[in-house]
Amino acid sequence: MKILLDENIPTKVRFDFGEGYEIFTVRNMNWLGKKNGELLGLAAFNGFEIFITVDKNLKNQQNLEKFALKFILLLAKDNKHETLQLFLDKIITLLKTENIPKFTEIFV
């Protein structure tokens, strides 16, 4: 499963997933500073299946239905690595389900 972490998520988080996932960051794809529409288009075009973000406004700013991606919004108090690690078990449980919803909000 190919997953893209938004630029608002620390790059260290990609190493927390363990084996079985292809985790990339906006930074290591050299897509920093891209506007959301362009970024999501690039992600879909490059075969990403999941986009993970902490951007609470994403679903209001973009028509997510037009992108061949599934979205996971982490409802975190901040975007520190330590905070986002608390979400990992729930993210992995979701990723193991057969039919991941188009848009999922996760909180801890």
ABEGO torsion letter per residue (X at the ends): XBBBBBAABBAAAAAAAEBGBBBBBAAAAGABGBBAAAAAAAAAAAGBABBBBABAAAAAABBAAABBBBBBBBBBABABAAAAAAAAAAAAAAAABABBBABBBBBX
